[in-house]
Amino acid sequence: MSIPPDINNSTREQREAYIKHRFRCISNCELCGNCVVLHGREADDAYAEYINGQKSFVEVSRSLNSQ
């Protein structure tokens, strides 16, 4: 699952599964960096607009990068 599912051709469940897989905790903050990318938020919260099909993965990622 390296490419995020397109919001127009996927289900909410597929997008949610992608986010959970992509941002899973590996319990090694020095190697991971997900918490920094997500600004301390849970992945499903940070990517809620993507999961709900409102914005693409790229749009949400850009928004997080500009914070």
All heavy atoms as TSV, in Angstrom:
chain	resi	resn	atom	element	x	y	z
A	1	MET	N	N	0.832	-1.188	0.000
A	1	MET	CA	C	0.000	0.000	0.000
A	1	MET	C	C	0.875	1.250	0.000
A	1	MET	O	O	0.886	2.006	0.937
A	1	MET	CB	C	-0.878	0.005	1.248
A	1	MET	CG	C	-2.332	-0.143	0.968
A	1	MET	SD	S	-3.327	0.327	2.360
A	1	MET	CE	C	-4.021	-1.218	2.812
A	2	SER	N	N	1.611	1.487	-1.033
A	2	SER	CA	C	2.491	2.646	-1.039
A	2	SER	C	C	1.848	3.881	-1.665
A	2	SER	O	O	2.243	4.994	-1.358
A	2	SER	CB	C	3.787	2.308	-1.761
A	2	SER	OG	O	3.498	1.949	-3.097
A	3	ILE	N	N	0.855	3.690	-2.530
A	3	ILE	CA	C	0.188	4.823	-3.171
A	3	ILE	C	C	-1.167	5.005	-2.508
A	3	ILE	O	O	-1.949	4.057	-2.419
A	3	ILE	CB	C	0.011	4.579	-4.680
A	3	ILE	CG1	C	1.377	4.452	-5.336
A	3	ILE	CG2	C	-0.790	5.708	-5.322
A	3	ILE	CD1	C	1.315	4.060	-6.797
A	4	PRO	N	N	-1.469	6.225	-2.041
A	4	PRO	CA	C	-2.765	6.427	-1.387
A	4	PRO	C	C	-3.926	6.244	-2.365
A	4	PRO	O	O	-3.846	6.671	-3.513
A	4	PRO	CB	C	-2.698	7.867	-0.881
A	4	PRO	CG	C	-1.610	8.519	-1.630
A	4	PRO	CD	C	-0.675	7.442	-2.084
A	5	PRO	N	N	-4.989	5.593	-1.923
A	5	PRO	CA	C	-6.144	5.420	-2.792
A	5	PRO	C	C	-6.733	6.779	-3.192
A	5	PRO	O	O	-6.845	7.685	-2.370
A	5	PRO	CB	C	-7.143	4.647	-1.922
A	5	PRO	CG	C	-6.316	4.017	-0.852
A	5	PRO	CD	C	-5.164	4.927	-0.639
A	6	ASP	N	N	-7.098	6.891	-4.449
A	6	ASP	CA	C	-7.723	8.101	-4.958
A	6	ASP	C	C	-9.108	8.251	-4.325
A	6	ASP	O	O	-9.840	7.268	-4.201
A	6	ASP	CB	C	-7.845	7.999	-6.481
A	6	ASP	CG	C	-8.487	9.226	-7.083
A	6	ASP	OD1	O	-7.811	10.264	-7.151
A	6	ASP	OD2	O	-9.681	9.134	-7.456
A	7	ILE	N	N	-9.474	9.473	-3.934
A	7	ILE	CA	C	-10.752	9.670	-3.250
A	7	ILE	C	C	-11.950	9.371	-4.149
A	7	ILE	O	O	-13.026	9.056	-3.653
A	7	ILE	CB	C	-10.881	11.078	-2.621
A	7	ILE	CG1	C	-10.775	12.177	-3.658
A	7	ILE	CG2	C	-9.866	11.261	-1.514
A	7	ILE	CD1	C	-11.059	13.572	-3.119
A	8	ASN	N	N	-11.777	9.462	-5.457
A	8	ASN	CA	C	-12.886	9.205	-6.374
A	8	ASN	C	C	-13.079	7.724	-6.693
A	8	ASN	O	O	-14.124	7.339	-7.209
A	8	ASN	CB	C	-12.688	9.979	-7.679
A	8	ASN	CG	C	-12.719	11.466	-7.449
A	8	ASN	OD1	O	-13.566	11.975	-6.724
A	8	ASN	ND2	N	-11.784	12.176	-8.041
A	9	ASN	N	N	-12.075	6.920	-6.425
A	9	ASN	CA	C	-12.129	5.500	-6.783
A	9	ASN	C	C	-11.855	4.578	-5.605
A	9	ASN	O	O	-11.286	3.492	-5.778
A	9	ASN	CB	C	-11.128	5.198	-7.901
A	9	ASN	CG	C	-11.418	5.995	-9.140
A	9	ASN	OD1	O	-12.556	6.051	-9.586
A	9	ASN	ND2	N	-10.405	6.637	-9.692
A	10	SER	N	N	-12.223	5.017	-4.408
A	10	SER	CA	C	-11.988	4.190	-3.226
A	10	SER	C	C	-13.112	4.422	-2.217
A	10	SER	O	O	-13.825	5.413	-2.285
A	10	SER	CB	C	-10.633	4.532	-2.586
A	10	SER	OG	O	-10.623	5.875	-2.142
A	11	THR	N	N	-13.185	3.506	-1.289
A	11	THR	CA	C	-14.169	3.645	-0.219
A	11	THR	C	C	-13.523	4.330	0.981
A	11	THR	O	O	-12.287	4.398	1.090
A	11	THR	CB	C	-14.703	2.274	0.226
A	11	THR	OG1	O	-13.617	1.531	0.815
A	11	THR	CG2	C	-15.301	1.500	-0.938
A	12	ARG	N	N	-14.369	4.793	1.861
A	12	ARG	CA	C	-13.875	5.400	3.090
A	12	ARG	C	C	-13.011	4.389	3.847
A	12	ARG	O	O	-11.965	4.737	4.387
A	12	ARG	CB	C	-15.056	5.845	3.960
A	12	ARG	CG	C	-14.637	6.533	5.228
A	12	ARG	CD	C	-15.839	6.840	6.130
A	12	ARG	NE	N	-15.484	7.774	7.165
A	12	ARG	CZ	C	-14.758	7.488	8.235
A	12	ARG	NH1	N	-14.283	6.268	8.401
A	12	ARG	NH2	N	-14.485	8.406	9.130
A	13	GLU	N	N	-13.447	3.153	3.879
A	13	GLU	CA	C	-12.721	2.103	4.587
A	13	GLU	C	C	-11.335	1.870	3.996
A	13	GLU	O	O	-10.374	1.641	4.730
A	13	GLU	CB	C	-13.523	0.792	4.580
A	13	GLU	CG	C	-14.785	0.841	5.412
A	13	GLU	CD	C	-15.943	1.618	4.775
A	13	GLU	OE1	O	-15.935	1.798	3.526
A	13	GLU	OE2	O	-16.832	2.059	5.514
A	14	GLN	N	N	-11.212	1.929	2.681
A	14	GLN	CA	C	-9.905	1.766	2.036
A	14	GLN	C	C	-8.976	2.920	2.393
A	14	GLN	O	O	-7.789	2.701	2.676
A	14	GLN	CB	C	-10.067	1.686	0.523
A	14	GLN	CG	C	-10.703	0.402	0.046
A	14	GLN	CD	C	-11.059	0.447	-1.426
A	14	GLN	OE1	O	-11.548	1.451	-1.934
A	14	GLN	NE2	N	-10.805	-0.666	-2.114
A	15	ARG	N	N	-9.504	4.137	2.393
A	15	ARG	CA	C	-8.675	5.305	2.735
A	15	ARG	C	C	-8.264	5.265	4.205
A	15	ARG	O	O	-7.118	5.547	4.552
A	15	ARG	CB	C	-9.426	6.592	2.393
A	15	ARG	CG	C	-9.648	6.767	0.900
A	15	ARG	CD	C	-10.252	8.109	0.559
A	15	ARG	NE	N	-11.573	8.330	1.121
A	15	ARG	CZ	C	-12.718	7.994	0.535
A	15	ARG	NH1	N	-12.716	7.432	-0.666
A	15	ARG	NH2	N	-13.881	8.260	1.122
A	16	GLU	N	N	-9.188	4.877	5.061
A	16	GLU	CA	C	-8.876	4.780	6.480
A	16	GLU	C	C	-7.811	3.710	6.729
A	16	GLU	O	O	-6.875	3.924	7.506
A	16	GLU	CB	C	-10.148	4.461	7.261
A	16	GLU	CG	C	-9.942	4.459	8.757
A	16	GLU	CD	C	-11.244	4.282	9.509
A	16	GLU	OE1	O	-12.141	3.568	9.004
A	16	GLU	OE2	O	-11.357	4.854	10.589
A	17	ALA	N	N	-7.930	2.581	6.065
A	17	ALA	CA	C	-6.932	1.513	6.203
A	17	ALA	C	C	-5.561	1.991	5.729
A	17	ALA	O	O	-4.534	1.668	6.346
A	17	ALA	CB	C	-7.370	0.278	5.425
A	18	TYR	N	N	-5.537	2.751	4.640
A	18	TYR	CA	C	-4.264	3.272	4.133
A	18	TYR	C	C	-3.606	4.171	5.188
A	18	TYR	O	O	-2.413	4.040	5.466
A	18	TYR	CB	C	-4.471	4.047	2.830
A	18	TYR	CG	C	-3.196	4.687	2.360
A	18	TYR	CD1	C	-2.235	3.948	1.680
A	18	TYR	CD2	C	-2.914	6.021	2.645
A	18	TYR	CE1	C	-1.040	4.517	1.285
A	18	TYR	CE2	C	-1.718	6.598	2.251
A	18	TYR	CZ	C	-0.783	5.853	1.575
A	18	TYR	OH	O	0.398	6.419	1.195
A	19	ILE	N	N	-4.378	5.083	5.759
A	19	ILE	CA	C	-3.834	6.009	6.763
A	19	ILE	C	C	-3.332	5.248	7.979
A	19	ILE	O	O	-2.234	5.519	8.480
A	19	ILE	CB	C	-4.888	7.066	7.160
A	19	ILE	CG1	C	-5.203	7.989	5.974
A	19	ILE	CG2	C	-4.434	7.883	8.370
A	19	ILE	CD1	C	-4.018	8.766	5.417
A	20	LYS	N	N	-4.105	4.279	8.447
A	20	LYS	CA	C	-3.676	3.493	9.610
A	20	LYS	C	C	-2.398	2.720	9.314
A	20	LYS	O	O	-1.528	2.605	10.172
A	20	LYS	CB	C	-4.782	2.545	10.049
A	20	LYS	CG	C	-5.920	3.268	10.724
A	20	LYS	CD	C	-6.977	2.323	11.218
A	20	LYS	CE	C	-8.081	3.148	11.851
A	20	LYS	NZ	N	-8.850	2.420	12.807
A	21	HIS	N	N	-2.272	2.200	8.106
A	21	HIS	CA	C	-1.056	1.477	7.730
A	21	HIS	C	C	0.122	2.441	7.540
A	21	HIS	O	O	1.221	2.198	8.034
A	21	HIS	CB	C	-1.300	0.681	6.451
A	21	HIS	CG	C	-0.080	-0.007	5.950
A	21	HIS	ND1	N	0.425	-1.150	6.536
A	21	HIS	CD2	C	0.756	0.289	4.923
A	21	HIS	CE1	C	1.518	-1.514	5.900
A	21	HIS	NE2	N	1.741	-0.671	4.915
A	22	ARG	N	N	-0.109	3.521	6.859
A	22	ARG	CA	C	0.948	4.489	6.520
A	22	ARG	C	C	1.537	5.154	7.760
A	22	ARG	O	O	2.735	5.396	7.854
A	22	ARG	CB	C	0.378	5.542	5.563
A	22	ARG	CG	C	1.248	6.771	5.312
A	22	ARG	CD	C	2.524	6.408	4.587
A	22	ARG	NE	N	3.346	7.564	4.364
A	22	ARG	CZ	C	4.201	8.097	5.257
A	22	ARG	NH1	N	4.316	7.574	6.455
A	22	ARG	NH2	N	4.937	9.139	4.936
A	23	PHE	N	N	0.706	5.446	8.740
A	23	PHE	CA	C	1.147	6.175	9.925
A	23	PHE	C	C	1.108	5.320	11.187
A	23	PHE	O	O	0.913	5.842	12.275
A	23	PHE	CB	C	0.301	7.446	10.106
A	23	PHE	CG	C	0.505	8.445	9.003
A	23	PHE	CD1	C	-0.446	8.585	8.004
A	23	PHE	CD2	C	1.641	9.230	8.951
A	23	PHE	CE1	C	-0.256	9.500	6.981
A	23	PHE	CE2	C	1.833	10.144	7.928
A	23	PHE	CZ	C	0.880	10.276	6.946
A	24	ARG	N	N	1.334	4.015	11.047
A	24	ARG	CA	C	1.329	3.149	12.227
A	24	ARG	C	C	2.537	3.474	13.119
A	24	ARG	O	O	3.612	3.834	12.635
A	24	ARG	CB	C	1.316	1.684	11.821
A	24	ARG	CG	C	2.584	1.223	11.164
A	24	ARG	CD	C	2.441	-0.179	10.582
A	24	ARG	NE	N	3.647	-0.614	9.940
A	24	ARG	CZ	C	4.051	-0.238	8.732
A	24	ARG	NH1	N	3.334	0.602	8.028
A	24	ARG	NH2	N	5.169	-0.687	8.222
A	25	CYS	N	N	2.320	3.336	14.384
A	25	CYS	CA	C	3.389	3.604	15.344
A	25	CYS	C	C	4.350	2.424	15.389
A	25	CYS	O	O	3.936	1.269	15.534
A	25	CYS	CB	C	2.793	3.836	16.732
A	25	CYS	SG	S	4.045	4.226	17.975
A	26	ILE	N	N	5.642	2.728	15.258
A	26	ILE	CA	C	6.651	1.671	15.332
A	26	ILE	C	C	7.403	1.722	16.665
A	26	ILE	O	O	8.375	1.010	16.855
A	26	ILE	CB	C	7.643	1.739	14.148
A	26	ILE	CG1	C	8.419	3.057	14.142
A	26	ILE	CG2	C	6.917	1.520	12.838
A	26	ILE	CD1	C	9.564	3.087	13.144
A	27	SER	N	N	6.939	2.598	17.558
A	27	SER	CA	C	7.510	2.726	18.903
A	27	SER	C	C	8.996	3.049	18.894
A	27	SER	O	O	9.743	2.588	19.741
A	27	SER	CB	C	7.237	1.457	19.720
A	27	SER	OG	O	5.858	1.250	19.847
A	28	ASN	N	N	9.423	3.830	17.921
A	28	ASN	CA	C	10.805	4.299	17.862
A	28	ASN	C	C	10.798	5.691	17.244
A	28	ASN	O	O	11.007	5.853	16.040
A	28	ASN	CB	C	11.677	3.346	17.053
A	28	ASN	CG	C	13.147	3.684	17.167
A	28	ASN	OD1	O	13.517	4.822	17.447
A	28	ASN	ND2	N	14.000	2.702	16.938
A	29	CYS	N	N	10.538	6.681	18.072
A	29	CYS	CA	C	10.355	8.052	17.589
A	29	CYS	C	C	11.575	8.611	16.854
A	29	CYS	O	O	11.429	9.419	15.951
A	29	CYS	CB	C	9.976	8.969	18.748
A	29	CYS	SG	S	8.375	8.542	19.468
A	30	GLU	N	N	12.755	8.163	17.236
A	30	GLU	CA	C	13.963	8.664	16.575
A	30	GLU	C	C	14.046	8.226	15.119
A	30	GLU	O	O	14.596	8.928	14.285
A	30	GLU	CB	C	15.206	8.219	17.342
A	30	GLU	CG	C	15.333	8.890	18.698
A	30	GLU	CD	C	16.563	8.431	19.442
A	30	GLU	OE1	O	17.495	7.896	18.810
A	30	GLU	OE2	O	16.585	8.619	20.667
A	31	LEU	N	N	13.501	7.076	14.787
A	31	LEU	CA	C	13.541	6.569	13.420
A	31	LEU	C	C	12.310	6.941	12.601
A	31	LEU	O	O	12.367	6.966	11.381
A	31	LEU	CB	C	13.683	5.045	13.418
A	31	LEU	CG	C	15.001	4.492	13.913
A	31	LEU	CD1	C	14.952	2.976	13.919
A	31	LEU	CD2	C	16.147	4.968	13.037
A	32	CYS	N	N	11.207	7.185	13.252
A	32	CYS	CA	C	9.926	7.308	12.574
A	32	CYS	C	C	9.623	8.720	12.067
A	32	CYS	O	O	9.592	8.953	10.874
A	32	CYS	CB	C	8.823	6.841	13.515
A	32	CYS	SG	S	7.176	6.944	12.826
A	33	GLY	N	N	9.328	9.625	12.951
A	33	GLY	CA	C	9.009	10.999	12.573
A	33	GLY	C	C	7.539	11.270	12.293
A	33	GLY	O	O	7.163	12.388	11.981
A	34	ASN	N	N	6.679	10.251	12.387
A	34	ASN	CA	C	5.263	10.473	12.101
A	34	ASN	C	C	4.632	11.503	13.032
A	34	ASN	O	O	3.808	12.306	12.603
A	34	ASN	CB	C	4.473	9.163	12.182
A	34	ASN	CG	C	4.631	8.328	10.943
A	34	ASN	OD1	O	4.998	8.823	9.883
A	34	ASN	ND2	N	4.352	7.045	11.060
A	35	CYS	N	N	4.987	11.483	14.294
A	35	CYS	CA	C	4.398	12.435	15.245
A	35	CYS	C	C	4.733	13.874	14.869
A	35	CYS	O	O	3.907	14.770	15.031
A	35	CYS	CB	C	4.867	12.142	16.662
A	35	CYS	SG	S	4.223	10.573	17.298
A	36	VAL	N	N	5.920	14.090	14.353
A	36	VAL	CA	C	6.311	15.427	13.920
A	36	VAL	C	C	5.492	15.843	12.704
A	36	VAL	O	O	4.962	16.951	12.643
A	36	VAL	CB	C	7.822	15.487	13.601
A	36	VAL	CG1	C	8.207	16.825	12.993
A	36	VAL	CG2	C	8.638	15.205	14.843
A	37	VAL	N	N	5.351	14.945	11.742
A	37	VAL	CA	C	4.577	15.225	10.528
A	37	VAL	C	C	3.127	15.526	10.873
A	37	VAL	O	O	2.514	16.421	10.304
A	37	VAL	CB	C	4.661	14.024	9.548
A	37	VAL	CG1	C	3.693	14.177	8.399
A	37	VAL	CG2	C	6.082	13.861	9.038
A	38	LEU	N	N	2.601	14.783	11.823
A	38	LEU	CA	C	1.192	14.926	12.195
A	38	LEU	C	C	0.976	15.988	13.270
A	38	LEU	O	O	-0.153	16.199	13.710
A	38	LEU	CB	C	0.645	13.578	12.685
A	38	LEU	CG	C	0.678	12.451	11.656
A	38	LEU	CD1	C	0.314	11.119	12.326
A	38	LEU	CD2	C	-0.239	12.738	10.491
A	39	HIS	N	N	2.035	16.649	13.682
A	39	HIS	CA	C	1.978	17.706	14.701
A	39	HIS	C	C	1.331	17.201	15.987
A	39	HIS	O	O	0.522	17.892	16.609
A	39	HIS	CB	C	1.243	18.932	14.165
A	39	HIS	CG	C	1.883	19.502	12.941
A	39	HIS	ND1	N	3.032	20.266	12.994
A	39	HIS	CD2	C	1.559	19.391	11.632
A	39	HIS	CE1	C	3.372	20.611	11.776
A	39	HIS	NE2	N	2.505	20.088	10.923
A	40	GLY	N	N	1.660	15.964	16.369
A	40	GLY	CA	C	1.181	15.388	17.611
A	40	GLY	C	C	-0.250	14.890	17.574
A	40	GLY	O	O	-0.766	14.423	18.581
A	41	ARG	N	N	-0.899	14.965	16.432
A	41	ARG	CA	C	-2.286	14.517	16.305
A	41	ARG	C	C	-2.324	13.047	15.903
A	41	ARG	O	O	-1.354	12.516	15.379
A	41	ARG	CB	C	-3.013	15.346	15.242
A	41	ARG	CG	C	-3.112	16.810	15.613
A	41	ARG	CD	C	-3.494	17.689	14.455
A	41	ARG	NE	N	-4.787	17.358	13.878
A	41	ARG	CZ	C	-5.229	17.901	12.755
A	41	ARG	NH1	N	-4.513	18.782	12.085
A	41	ARG	NH2	N	-6.427	17.557	12.281
A	42	GLU	N	N	-3.450	12.403	16.136
A	42	GLU	CA	C	-3.669	11.053	15.647
A	42	GLU	C	C	-3.819	11.117	14.130
A	42	GLU	O	O	-4.384	12.078	13.599
A	42	GLU	CB	C	-4.920	10.440	16.275
A	42	GLU	CG	C	-4.798	10.207	17.761
A	42	GLU	CD	C	-3.769	9.148	18.108
A	42	GLU	OE1	O	-3.645	8.160	17.352
A	42	GLU	OE2	O	-3.096	9.309	19.136
A	43	ALA	N	N	-3.353	10.103	13.434
A	43	ALA	CA	C	-3.378	10.106	11.969
A	43	ALA	C	C	-4.792	10.214	11.422
A	43	ALA	O	O	-5.037	10.968	10.471
A	43	ALA	CB	C	-2.707	8.846	11.429
A	44	ASP	N	N	-5.739	9.498	12.023
A	44	ASP	CA	C	-7.110	9.556	11.508
A	44	ASP	C	C	-7.753	10.919	11.729
A	44	ASP	O	O	-8.628	11.330	10.978
A	44	ASP	CB	C	-7.972	8.428	12.066
A	44	ASP	CG	C	-8.040	8.405	13.578
A	44	ASP	OD1	O	-7.249	9.094	14.243
A	44	ASP	OD2	O	-8.906	7.678	14.104
A	45	ASP	N	N	-7.291	11.654	12.713
A	45	ASP	CA	C	-7.769	13.022	12.935
A	45	ASP	C	C	-7.115	13.979	11.934
A	45	ASP	O	O	-7.789	14.786	11.297
A	45	ASP	CB	C	-7.467	13.462	14.368
A	45	ASP	CG	C	-7.902	14.886	14.642
A	45	ASP	OD1	O	-9.043	15.248	14.296
A	45	ASP	OD2	O	-7.082	15.651	15.199
A	46	ALA	N	N	-5.810	13.876	11.783
A	46	ALA	CA	C	-5.082	14.766	10.874
A	46	ALA	C	C	-5.519	14.568	9.422
A	46	ALA	O	O	-5.565	15.519	8.640
A	46	ALA	CB	C	-3.573	14.534	11.010
A	47	TYR	N	N	-5.851	13.347	9.062
A	47	TYR	CA	C	-6.248	13.033	7.682
A	47	TYR	C	C	-7.756	12.783	7.539
A	47	TYR	O	O	-8.195	12.133	6.602
A	47	TYR	CB	C	-5.450	11.827	7.167
A	47	TYR	CG	C	-4.085	12.235	6.670
A	47	TYR	CD1	C	-2.998	12.305	7.518
A	47	TYR	CD2	C	-3.892	12.603	5.343
A	47	TYR	CE1	C	-1.749	12.712	7.073
A	47	TYR	CE2	C	-2.656	13.006	4.877
A	47	TYR	CZ	C	-1.590	13.062	5.746
A	47	TYR	OH	O	-0.354	13.476	5.295
A	48	ALA	N	N	-8.546	13.312	8.433
A	48	ALA	CA	C	-10.003	13.106	8.412
A	48	ALA	C	C	-10.628	13.571	7.097
A	48	ALA	O	O	-11.517	12.895	6.558
A	48	ALA	CB	C	-10.658	13.824	9.586
A	49	GLU	N	N	-10.179	14.698	6.556
A	49	GLU	CA	C	-10.750	15.192	5.297
A	49	GLU	C	C	-10.440	14.230	4.142
A	49	GLU	O	O	-11.260	14.062	3.243
A	49	GLU	CB	C	-10.244	16.590	4.980
A	49	GLU	CG	C	-10.772	17.636	5.943
A	49	GLU	CD	C	-10.181	19.002	5.684
A	49	GLU	OE1	O	-8.934	19.113	5.681
A	49	GLU	OE2	O	-10.955	19.945	5.487
A	50	TYR	N	N	-9.293	13.611	4.170
A	50	TYR	CA	C	-8.955	12.607	3.156
A	50	TYR	C	C	-9.809	11.353	3.356
A	50	TYR	O	O	-10.423	10.845	2.416
A	50	TYR	CB	C	-7.467	12.254	3.208
A	50	TYR	CG	C	-7.117	11.042	2.391
A	50	TYR	CD1	C	-7.212	11.062	1.008
A	50	TYR	CD2	C	-6.731	9.856	3.001
A	50	TYR	CE1	C	-6.913	9.935	0.246
A	50	TYR	CE2	C	-6.422	8.735	2.254
A	50	TYR	CZ	C	-6.515	8.773	0.878
A	50	TYR	OH	O	-6.226	7.658	0.135
A	51	ILE	N	N	-9.862	10.870	4.581
A	51	ILE	CA	C	-10.635	9.667	4.873
A	51	ILE	C	C	-12.099	9.857	4.470
A	51	ILE	O	O	-12.718	8.958	3.924
A	51	ILE	CB	C	-10.504	9.293	6.365
A	51	ILE	CG1	C	-9.065	8.838	6.674
A	51	ILE	CG2	C	-11.507	8.208	6.750
A	51	ILE	CD1	C	-8.756	8.673	8.140
A	52	ASN	N	N	-12.638	11.050	4.719
A	52	ASN	CA	C	-14.031	11.333	4.396
A	52	ASN	C	C	-14.262	11.692	2.933
A	52	ASN	O	O	-15.392	11.956	2.532
A	52	ASN	CB	C	-14.561	12.449	5.291
A	52	ASN	CG	C	-14.653	12.011	6.741
A	52	ASN	OD1	O	-14.982	10.871	7.029
A	52	ASN	ND2	N	-14.347	12.908	7.644
A	53	GLY	N	N	-13.196	11.720	2.133
A	53	GLY	CA	C	-13.323	11.977	0.697
A	53	GLY	C	C	-13.496	13.435	0.337
A	53	GLY	O	O	-13.925	13.757	-0.766
A	54	GLN	N	N	-13.142	14.342	1.239
A	54	GLN	CA	C	-13.293	15.777	0.995
A	54	GLN	C	C	-12.089	16.393	0.309
A	54	GLN	O	O	-12.226	17.340	-0.455
A	54	GLN	CB	C	-13.557	16.498	2.324
A	54	GLN	CG	C	-14.829	16.031	2.996
A	54	GLN	CD	C	-14.894	16.449	4.445
A	54	GLN	OE1	O	-13.922	16.318	5.182
A	54	GLN	NE2	N	-16.055	16.943	4.841
A	55	LYS	N	N	-10.911	15.887	0.619
A	55	LYS	CA	C	-9.665	16.388	0.032
A	55	LYS	C	C	-8.771	15.202	-0.289
A	55	LYS	O	O	-8.838	14.165	0.368
A	55	LYS	CB	C	-8.926	17.319	0.997
A	55	LYS	CG	C	-9.599	18.635	1.243
A	55	LYS	CD	C	-8.737	19.525	2.107
A	55	LYS	CE	C	-9.385	20.892	2.312
A	55	LYS	NZ	N	-8.540	21.753	3.147
A	56	SER	N	N	-7.899	15.388	-1.274
A	56	SER	CA	C	-6.964	14.327	-1.632
A	56	SER	C	C	-5.890	14.183	-0.551
A	56	SER	O	O	-5.679	15.088	0.262
A	56	SER	CB	C	-6.306	14.629	-2.976
A	56	SER	OG	O	-5.386	15.695	-2.844
A	57	PHE	N	N	-5.202	13.062	-0.588
A	57	PHE	CA	C	-4.101	12.822	0.337
A	57	PHE	C	C	-3.056	13.930	0.208
A	57	PHE	O	O	-2.554	14.446	1.204
A	57	PHE	CB	C	-3.480	11.451	0.059
A	57	PHE	CG	C	-2.339	11.108	0.959
A	57	PHE	CD1	C	-2.560	10.566	2.200
A	57	PHE	CD2	C	-1.023	11.332	0.560
A	57	PHE	CE1	C	-1.503	10.239	3.053
A	57	PHE	CE2	C	0.031	11.017	1.391
A	57	PHE	CZ	C	-0.204	10.471	2.637
A	58	VAL	N	N	-2.750	14.316	-1.029
A	58	VAL	CA	C	-1.742	15.348	-1.285
A	58	VAL	C	C	-2.188	16.694	-0.706
A	58	VAL	O	O	-1.390	17.408	-0.094
A	58	VAL	CB	C	-1.445	15.465	-2.794
A	58	VAL	CG1	C	-0.566	16.662	-3.099
A	58	VAL	CG2	C	-0.798	14.189	-3.297
A	59	GLU	N	N	-3.452	17.041	-0.882
A	59	GLU	CA	C	-3.951	18.316	-0.352
A	59	GLU	C	C	-3.829	18.373	1.171
A	59	GLU	O	O	-3.385	19.388	1.727
A	59	GLU	CB	C	-5.413	18.524	-0.751
A	59	GLU	CG	C	-5.616	18.821	-2.213
A	59	GLU	CD	C	-7.082	18.855	-2.594
A	59	GLU	OE1	O	-7.840	17.927	-2.199
A	59	GLU	OE2	O	-7.466	19.807	-3.296
A	60	VAL	N	N	-4.202	17.301	1.837
A	60	VAL	CA	C	-4.105	17.269	3.298
A	60	VAL	C	C	-2.642	17.302	3.731
A	60	VAL	O	O	-2.279	18.027	4.660
A	60	VAL	CB	C	-4.837	16.037	3.879
A	60	VAL	CG1	C	-4.633	15.951	5.388
A	60	VAL	CG2	C	-6.317	16.081	3.539
A	61	SER	N	N	-1.795	16.570	3.026
A	61	SER	CA	C	-0.362	16.560	3.356
A	61	SER	C	C	0.243	17.951	3.215
A	61	SER	O	O	1.025	18.384	4.063
A	61	SER	CB	C	0.383	15.572	2.464
A	61	SER	OG	O	-0.059	14.259	2.705
A	62	ARG	N	N	-0.102	18.649	2.148
A	62	ARG	CA	C	0.402	20.015	1.955
A	62	ARG	C	C	-0.051	20.914	3.086
A	62	ARG	O	O	0.718	21.756	3.579
A	62	ARG	CB	C	-0.076	20.568	0.623
A	62	ARG	CG	C	0.675	20.038	-0.541
A	62	ARG	CD	C	0.212	20.697	-1.823
A	62	ARG	NE	N	0.854	20.087	-2.962
A	62	ARG	CZ	C	0.301	19.927	-4.152
A	62	ARG	NH1	N	-0.936	20.349	-4.352
A	62	ARG	NH2	N	0.957	19.350	-5.130
A	63	SER	N	N	-1.288	20.776	3.494
A	63	SER	CA	C	-1.816	21.578	4.586
A	63	SER	C	C	-1.056	21.312	5.879
A	63	SER	O	O	-0.708	22.236	6.607
A	63	SER	CB	C	-3.307	21.273	4.789
A	63	SER	OG	O	-3.833	21.957	5.879
A	64	LEU	N	N	-0.765	20.054	6.146
A	64	LEU	CA	C	-0.003	19.707	7.354
A	64	LEU	C	C	1.423	20.246	7.272
A	64	LEU	O	O	1.981	20.690	8.272
A	64	LEU	CB	C	0.026	18.187	7.547
A	64	LEU	CG	C	-1.288	17.549	7.979
A	64	LEU	CD1	C	-1.185	16.034	7.904
A	64	LEU	CD2	C	-1.660	17.979	9.380
A	65	ASN	N	N	2.016	20.214	6.081
A	65	ASN	CA	C	3.383	20.715	5.919
A	65	ASN	C	C	3.483	22.213	6.103
A	65	ASN	O	O	4.537	22.728	6.459
A	65	ASN	CB	C	3.928	20.328	4.540
A	65	ASN	CG	C	4.253	18.869	4.426
A	65	ASN	OD1	O	4.472	18.187	5.434
A	65	ASN	ND2	N	4.262	18.364	3.220
A	66	SER	N	N	2.399	22.927	5.868
A	66	SER	CA	C	2.440	24.389	5.988
A	66	SER	C	C	2.152	24.867	7.418
A	66	SER	O	O	2.203	26.062	7.685
A	66	SER	CB	C	1.449	25.027	5.010
A	66	SER	OG	O	0.125	24.727	5.382
A	67	GLN	N	N	1.854	23.937	8.309
A	67	GLN	CA	C	1.539	24.324	9.697
A	67	GLN	C	C	2.806	24.566	10.487
A	67	GLN	O	O	3.821	24.050	10.303
A	67	GLN	CB	C	0.699	23.260	10.375
A	67	GLN	CG	C	-0.679	23.165	9.808
A	67	GLN	CD	C	-1.522	22.102	10.507
A	67	GLN	OE1	O	-1.109	21.460	11.457
A	67	GLN	NE2	N	-2.720	21.902	10.002
